[in-house]
Amino acid sequence: MQGIIWIDQEVSFYPMGQTTLIDSMVQTLKRAGFTKLWVRTSRELANRWQKENSMDFFHEISEEESLWIFPGNLLLLNEKKIKEIKILHEQCTEVGTCYWISPQYTIFNLLENKSKKAFFSLLQVAQQTSENFYSLVKEAIFRENLHQVQYKEEFFVIDSPIALAKGFKILRFRVNQKHMEKGVVLLDPDQTYIDQEVEIGVGTIVYPGTFLQGKTQIGENCIIGPHTRIVNSKLDSNISIEYSVILNSTIGKASTIGPFAYIRPHSHIGSNVKIGDFVEVKNATIADNTKASHLTYVGDADVGRNVNFGCGVITVNYDGDKKYRTIIEDNAFIGCNSNLVAPVTIREGSFIAAGSTITKEVPEGALAIARMRQENKEGWRRKNKKK
C-alpha cells in the first residue's frame, strides 16, 4: 500500500513526549500495511518547521496500486479503522472514490493513474500557493464519488492546541487501558503517560507522574515511579525505580534506581545493582552487585562486580579536549570523596582511601592513598579571630 500524508495544520508538528502527531500517524499507517509513505506540506509550514516540501516523487508512485491521501491531523485514526475503510473502498466501483470525515478533511483512495495525476497536480498547487488543498479538491471532484463516513472518535480532527490536548488524552486512555488489561497496574492512569510502542510486563506497578517513552521495554513485577521518565530503554524484571530519569540505557534484574538518579545514554547496568540518590551514570557499564548509593558520578567507565562507591566519588573523564575511560575491576572499594582521573585502572580487590585523587594505576589488592598528610596549626583560630 502507498500513501501521501498532506499537512495543512502546524499542530501536526507539535511535540507529544518523544513523538509528534504526524510521526504517530506515520507509525499507525505503517502498522496498517503502508510500505510507501510521503509526508508533504505547504511551503510556508515546511519552511517554518524545516520539513521537506519537494513534490518530485510522483514517478515513484506505483500505477498498479491504489494511492491513498490522508490529512495529517488524525491522531486517533488506528489500524483497525484504516482496514475497515479499505474494505469499503474495495466494495466501491467508482474510480477515485473518497470518503468525507469532516467538512474540512477527507481521506482519498485513487486507483486510475489519471486520477492520481489530477490529485497530485492539486497537491502541487496547494504546496506552491498555500491554498487549501481540500477546497481545491471540492471544486474538482464529482459529488457522486463522495461517501460520508459516520463521525466516530477515530476521525477527531486535530486543528488546534486545544484539540491536540483532547485527542492526546483519549489516546493516552487507550494505551493505558491496553496495558491494564494485560495485567499492568497503573495507580492513576490520568497521570501516567505511555507511548504507543512501549512494552510492559505483567505485574509491574506504575506510579503517577511517570513518562514511559519511545520504544521502552519493561519486564515483569517492576515498580516504576512516582515521577520517573524512561526513554528508549530496556529494563529487566523486579526492578525498582523512583524519581529518576533513564535515557537510552539497559537495567538488569532486581536493580534499584533512585531516588533522583540520572542514567544518561549508553549506560548498561547489571543485576542487583544499586544506583542511589543523586547518582549520575553516563556511557558506562556497571556489572552485577555493584553499589553507588549517593552523590556519585560514573561517566565513561567500565565497572566490575561487587564494587562499592563511597559518597562523592567522581570519575574525572574530561580534560577539556577529549574524554577518557576509567576501568574499575571486581571487588574494588572506592572511598568517599575520591577522584579517579581517567585514563586510569583500578585493579581487582584494591582500596582507594577516602579523599584521594588517583592519577595512576592501582595494583590488585593494594591500598591507594593520594592526599596530603594532615597538619594541625595549634592556636590558629585564636590568633586569627577578628577583633
C-alpha positions in Angstrom: 0.0 0.0 0.0 1.1 3.5 -0.8 0.0 6.9 0.5 0.6 10.6 0.8 0.1 12.5 4.1 -0.8 16.1 3.4 -0.3 18.6 6.3 -2.0 21.9 6.4 -2.0 22.5 10.2 1.2 23.3 12.2 -0.3 21.5 15.2 0.7 18.2 13.4 4.4 19.1 14.3 3.8 19.8 17.9 5.7 17.5 20.3 3.9 14.8 22.3 6.5 13.3 24.5 9.1 11.7 22.3 7.0 12.0 19.1 4.7 14.3 17.2 1.2 13.9 15.8 2.5 13.4 12.3 5.1 10.8 13.5 2.3 9.0 15.3 0.3 8.9 12.1 3.2 7.6 10.1 3.7 4.7 12.5 0.0 3.9 12.5 -0.1 3.7 8.7 2.9 1.5 8.6 1.3 -0.9 11.0 -1.8 -0.9 8.8 0.3 -2.1 5.9 1.6 1.0 4.1 5.1 0.4 2.8 5.4 3.7 0.9 4.6 7.0 2.5 5.3 10.5 1.5 4.8 13.3 4.0 4.4 16.8 2.5 3.1 20.2 3.5 2.7 23.7 2.2 5.8 25.8 1.6 5.1 28.1 4.5 4.8 25.2 7.0 7.7 23.4 5.5 10.0 26.4 5.9 8.8 27.1 9.4 9.2 23.6 10.7 12.2 22.7 8.4 10.4 19.9 6.6 10.8 18.6 3.1 8.3 20.0 0.6 9.6 18.7 -2.7 6.9 17.3 -4.9 9.2 15.4 -7.3 8.3 11.9 -6.1 5.3 11.2 -8.4 7.4 8.8 -10.6 7.9 6.6 -7.5 4.2 6.0 -7.2 3.1 2.6 -8.5 0.5 2.7 -11.3 -0.9 -0.7 -10.2 -1.6 0.1 -6.6 -4.2 2.4 -5.1 -2.9 5.7 -3.8 -4.3 7.0 -0.5 -4.2 10.6 0.6 -4.6 11.3 4.3 -4.9 14.6 6.2 -2.0 14.9 8.6 -4.1 15.6 11.7 -5.9 12.4 12.6 -4.2 11.4 15.9 -6.8 8.8 16.8 -7.0 7.0 13.5 -5.9 3.4 14.1 -5.0 0.4 12.0 -8.4 -1.3 12.5 -10.3 1.7 11.2 -8.0 2.1 8.2 -8.5 -1.5 7.3 -12.3 -1.0 7.5 -12.2 1.9 5.2 -10.0 -0.1 2.8 -12.7 -2.8 2.6 -15.3 -0.1 1.9 -13.2 1.2 -1.0 -12.7 -2.3 -2.4 -16.5 -2.7 -2.5 -17.0 0.6 -4.4 -16.9 0.6 -8.2 -16.3 4.3 -8.7 -12.8 5.4 -9.7 -11.2 7.9 -7.4 -13.8 7.5 -4.6 -13.2 9.5 -1.5 -14.7 9.5 2.0 -15.5 12.7 3.9 -14.6 12.5 7.5 -15.4 16.2 8.4 -16.5 19.3 6.5 -12.8 20.2 6.0 -10.8 17.0 5.8 -11.1 13.9 3.6 -9.4 10.5 3.0 -8.9 9.7 -0.7 -8.3 6.5 -2.4 -7.2 6.7 -6.1 -6.9 3.8 -8.4 -6.5 5.1 -12.0 -3.2 6.8 -12.8 -5.3 9.6 -14.4 -6.9 10.3 -11.0 -3.6 10.2 -9.3 -2.1 12.8 -11.6 -5.1 15.1 -11.2 -4.9 14.9 -7.4 -1.1 15.2 -7.5 -1.5 18.5 -9.5 -3.8 19.8 -6.8 -1.2 19.0 -4.2 1.4 20.9 -6.2 -0.8 23.9 -6.4 -1.5 23.8 -2.6 2.2 23.4 -1.9 3.2 26.3 -4.1 0.5 28.8 -3.2 -0.5 27.7 0.3 -4.1 27.4 -0.9 -6.3 24.9 0.9 -5.9 21.5 -0.8 -9.3 20.3 0.3 -11.0 23.4 -1.0 -9.4 22.8 -4.4 -10.5 19.1 -4.3 -14.1 20.0 -3.6 -14.2 22.1 -6.8 -12.5 19.3 -8.9 -14.3 16.1 -7.9 -17.8 14.7 -8.6 -20.2 14.7 -5.8 -21.4 11.2 -6.6 -18.0 10.0 -5.6 -18.2 11.3 -2.1 -19.2 8.9 0.7 -19.9 10.3 4.1 -18.2 8.4 6.9 -20.2 8.4 10.1 -18.5 10.5 12.7 -16.5 8.5 15.2 -13.8 9.1 17.7 -11.1 7.9 15.2 -11.9 10.8 12.9 -11.5 13.5 15.6 -9.7 16.3 13.7 -6.7 17.9 15.5 -6.7 21.5 14.3 -5.6 23.5 17.4 -3.6 23.0 20.6 -6.9 22.5 22.5 -7.9 19.8 20.1 -4.5 18.2 20.4 -4.8 18.1 24.2 -8.2 16.5 23.9 -7.1 13.9 21.4 -3.9 13.1 23.3 -6.0 12.5 26.4 -8.2 10.0 24.5 -5.1 8.3 23.0 -3.4 8.1 26.4 -6.5 6.4 27.9 -6.5 3.8 25.0 -2.8 3.0 25.6 -3.1 2.8 29.4 -6.2 0.6 29.1 -4.4 -1.8 26.9 -1.6 -2.3 29.5 -4.1 -2.6 32.4 -6.0 -5.3 30.5 -2.7 -7.2 30.2 -2.0 -7.1 34.0 -0.1 -3.9 34.4 -1.1 -1.8 37.5 -1.4 1.9 36.8 -2.3 3.6 40.1 -3.6 6.7 38.4 -4.0 6.3 34.6 -4.9 10.0 34.3 -1.4 10.9 35.4 0.6 8.2 33.6 2.0 8.9 30.1 2.9 5.9 28.0 3.9 6.0 24.3 2.3 3.5 21.9 5.4 1.4 21.3 6.2 0.8 25.0 6.1 -2.8 26.3 5.4 -3.5 30.0 5.4 -6.9 31.7 2.7 -8.4 33.9 2.6 -7.4 37.5 4.6 -4.2 37.0 3.2 -1.2 39.1 3.5 2.3 37.6 3.0 5.2 39.9 1.6 8.6 38.9 3.7 11.3 37.2 5.6 8.6 35.2 6.5 9.0 31.5 7.4 5.9 29.5 8.5 7.0 26.1 9.9 5.8 22.7 10.5 2.0 22.4 11.0 1.4 26.1 10.6 -2.2 27.3 9.9 -3.0 31.0 9.9 -6.5 32.4 7.6 -8.2 34.9 7.0 -7.2 38.6 8.8 -3.9 38.4 7.9 -0.8 40.5 8.2 2.4 38.3 7.8 5.9 39.8 6.5 8.1 41.0 7.7 10.9 38.8 10.0 8.9 36.6 10.9 9.3 33.0 12.2 6.4 30.9 13.1 6.8 27.2 14.1 4.1 24.7 15.5 1.9 27.4 15.2 -1.8 28.3 14.6 -2.9 31.9 14.6 -6.5 33.1 12.2 -7.8 35.8 11.9 -7.0 39.5 13.4 -3.5 39.2 12.5 -0.6 41.4 12.8 3.0 40.2 11.6 6.2 41.7 12.0 9.9 41.0 14.6 9.2 38.3 15.4 9.7 34.6 16.7 6.8 32.4 17.7 7.5 28.7 18.7 5.0 26.1 20.1 2.5 28.6 19.6 -1.0 29.9 19.0 -2.1 33.5 19.4 -5.7 34.8 17.2 -7.8 37.1 16.4 -6.7 40.7 18.3 -3.4 40.5 17.3 -0.3 42.4 17.5 3.1 40.8 16.9 6.4 42.7 15.5 8.4 44.1 16.8 11.3 41.9 19.2 9.2 39.8 20.1 10.2 36.3 21.0 7.4 33.9 22.3 9.0 30.7 22.5 7.4 27.2 24.6 4.3 26.5 24.7 3.1 30.1 24.4 -0.6 30.8 23.7 -1.5 34.4 23.8 -5.2 35.6 21.6 -7.2 38.0 21.2 -6.4 41.7 22.9 -3.0 41.3 22.1 0.0 43.5 22.2 3.4 41.9 21.1 5.7 44.7 20.1 9.3 45.3 21.8 12.0 43.2 24.0 9.5 41.3 24.6 10.1 37.6 25.8 7.4 35.2 26.8 8.2 31.6 28.1 6.0 28.9 29.2 3.4 31.4 28.9 -0.3 32.1 28.3 -1.4 35.7 28.4 -5.1 36.5 26.3 -7.1 38.9 26.1 -6.4 42.7 27.8 -3.0 42.5 26.6 -0.1 44.7 26.8 3.6 44.2 24.5 4.7 46.9 24.7 8.5 46.8 26.2 11.6 45.3 28.4 9.9 42.7 29.3 10.5 39.0 30.3 7.5 36.9 31.0 8.6 33.4 32.8 6.8 30.6 33.7 3.9 32.8 33.7 0.1 32.9 32.9 -1.1 36.4 33.2 -4.7 37.6 31.2 -6.8 40.0 30.8 -6.1 43.8 32.4 -2.6 43.6 31.4 -0.2 46.3 31.4 3.6 45.6 31.5 5.8 48.6 29.7 9.1 48.7 31.1 11.9 46.5 33.2 9.7 44.1 33.8 11.2 40.6 35.3 9.6 37.5 37.2 12.6 36.1 36.6 11.8 32.4 37.2 15.1 30.6 40.3 17.2 30.2 38.7 20.0 28.2 39.6 18.4 24.9 39.0 14.6 25.0 37.1 12.2 27.2 38.8 9.1 28.7 37.6 5.9 30.3 38.1 4.6 33.8 38.3 0.9 34.4 37.4 -0.5 37.9 37.8 -4.2 38.3 35.8 -6.6 40.5 35.6 -6.2 44.3 37.3 -2.7 44.4 36.3 -0.3 47.2 36.3 3.4 46.3 36.4 5.6 49.4 34.3 8.7 49.8 35.2 11.9 48.0 37.7 10.3 45.7 38.6 11.5 42.2 39.6 8.9 39.6 41.4 10.8 36.9 41.0 9.0 33.6 42.5 7.2 31.8 43.1 5.1 34.9 42.7 1.5 36.0 41.7 0.3 39.5 42.7 -3.4 39.7 40.7 -6.1 41.4 40.2 -6.0 45.1 42.1 -2.7 45.6 41.1 0.0 48.0 41.0 3.8 47.5 41.4 5.8 50.7 38.7 8.5 51.2 39.7 11.9 49.8 42.2 10.5 47.3 42.8 11.8 43.8 44.0 8.8 41.8 46.0 9.5 38.6 47.8 6.2 38.0 47.0 2.5 38.1 46.3 0.9 41.4 47.6 -2.7 41.6 45.5 -5.6 42.6 44.7 -5.8 46.3 46.6 -2.5 47.0 45.6 0.4 49.2 46.0 3.7 47.4 46.3 6.9 49.4 46.7 10.1 47.4 46.2 13.1 49.7 48.4 15.4 51.7 49.3 14.5 55.3 47.2 16.3 57.8 48.9 19.1 59.6 47.3 20.9 62.7 48.2 24.6 63.4 47.8 24.9 67.2 46.1 28.1 68.3 45.4 29.3 64.7 41.7 30.2 65.4 42.6 32.4 68.4 45.4 34.2 66.6 43.3 34.9 63.5 40.0 35.7 65.2 38.6 39.1 64.1 38.5 41.8 66.6 
